Amino acid sequence: MFVPVLSRLLLPLLTVVLISCGGGGGGESSSTGSGGGGSPTTPSVVDVTAPSAPASLRAEGKSATSVSLSWSAASDDQGVAGYQIYRNGTLVSLVQGNLLNYIDTGLMPGSSYRYSIKAVDAAGNLSPASAEFLVSTNSQSSPDAQAPSAPASFTLSSSGQTSLSLVWSAASDDVGVVAYQLMRDGNVIASLGGTVLSFTNTGLIAGTRYTYSLRAIDASGKASPAVTLTATTQAIPTSSSSSSSSSSSSSSSSSGGNVGVAPHAFWVSQPVNKDETLLITGGNLVPGSTQVELAQLSDEDPGNPAAQAPSISSWTSLSPHTSTARSLTATVPASWSNGVYALRLKNGSATDSIRLINTPDPWFVQGDIGDAATPGGSFTVAGTALERTGALAPQAALVAKTGGTLIAKLPLVERVTTSTGYALRFTVPSSVAEGEYQLWLHNGRGAKPAG
């Protein structure tokens, strides 16, 4: 699905403005500035505080052609969104804010390299650079052709209502394991050092099933086969009917919503695949009564950002696993295809507006000269759901800021973090004139085929 990001293709020193909006099909959108008519809005607080500099940059391992780096987390008042990795003063990659290591490959044997790290928050504020770290690759030797073995065991050690603790046995490798990559429901949630053999995942939902996969990685970047584990958090105990019956009628109006008023989804977890749990937070939710409906969407035309999502004629009602005054959880049908879904909530006949799931969710965009790009340069876009498994590659297009005219399609030249699709780099045709444009993203996947 195409999603717009407001960007600028300008002369140097001008900054990029990034606006993240929902997709079409009746979903929500966001805007900036003031429009004609209507009441003035209260201006939002602008985040101008940069994160602290990452510390303790070091090498966990190295080979003749690669170096495995790790560092200590930076801090930020709004949270760290990602880390930029610099080699010899040049930006070479971006990683998610929950990842604290990176394997730099394709290096020259017996050569020295200077590395530094910068943290970036969701507003695009950059931290000072970490102290530089100098490391030399090993001398040329026989290529490392062997991937690590998979951990022999991967088990659940304890569980709570909002956390799951995992442990595993050490993998083996002819050169040495430098990292373990942990994924939950298909998304990377942690990258751990090669000596770490346990992890506690917090902030989970009670009574919800999660699927984890774990891979060992060596210094040359080779990954072991994945081992998987499915675990469920503990459910919240229900109060006995005898002790709560007298108070249930009086408390329902304050703790839940009104069945005659439409519910409203504030936030929906994404990306989410088939047979995975969807978390919805919202307002005016009625415990045990609010309905969750989901529909599959076919793909838009990836070459035409003005194409709209098709009308939805069929909805599937899902049975919530948990239902409170603040949140709902439900599972995407296992028989569906992975892709873009439409969601709506209902209290009886009162229906919320449609919200799209798995559309690109860009966090920030960086040009080849900082926050701006030049004709012939590039844009690097970081976020989630930028790329979905499917027949189409992710695509981008420059569109006129007003009128929606297609100016140019931008070729994809690099997946900066290949394992997660976290950042994508697109080139800007040299024929595009300087100016202010919208940058539209298409994540290459709808769902069921059109027609």
Sequence and secondary structure as in RCSB ss.txt:
>XXXX:A:sequence
MFVPVLSRLLLPLLTVVLISCGGGGGGESSSTGSGGGGSPTTPSVVDVTAPSAPASLRAEGKSATSVSLSWSAAS
DDQGVAGYQIYRNGTLVSLVQGNLLNYIDTGLMPGSSYRYSIKAVDAAGNLSPASAEFLVSTNSQSSPDAQAPSA
PASFTLSSSGQTSLSLVWSAASDDVGVVAYQLMRDGNVIASLGGTVLSFTNTGLIAGTRYTYSLRAIDASGKASP
AVTLTATTQAIPTSSSSSSSSSSSSSSSSSGGNVGVAPHAFWVSQPVNKDETLLITGGNLVPGSTQVELAQLSDE
DPGNPAAQAPSISSWTSLSPHTSTARSLTATVPASWSNGVYALRLKNGSATDSIRLINTPDPWFVQGDIGDAATP
GGSFTVAGTALERTGALAPQAALVAKTGGTLIAKLPLVERVTTSTGYALRFTVPSSVAEGEYQLWLHNGRGAKPA
G
>XXXX:A:secstr
 EEEEEEEE STT      B   STT      S  SSS                EEEEEEEE SS EEEEEE   
 SS EEEEEEEETTEEEEEEETTB EEEE S  TT EEEEEEEEEETT  B      EEEE     S        
 S EEEEEE SS EEEEE     SS EEEEEEEETTEEEEEEETT  EEEE S  TT EEEEEEEEEETTS B  
 EEEEEE        HHHHHHHHHHHHHHHS  TTS  EEEEE  S  TTSEEEEEEES  TTT EEEEEE    
 TT TT         EEE  SEE SSEEEEE  TTS SS EEEEEEETTEE   EEESS EEEEEEETTBS B T
T EEEEEEESS  SSSS  EEEEEETTT  EEEEE EEEESSTTTT EEEEE  TTS SEEEEEEEE S  SS  
 
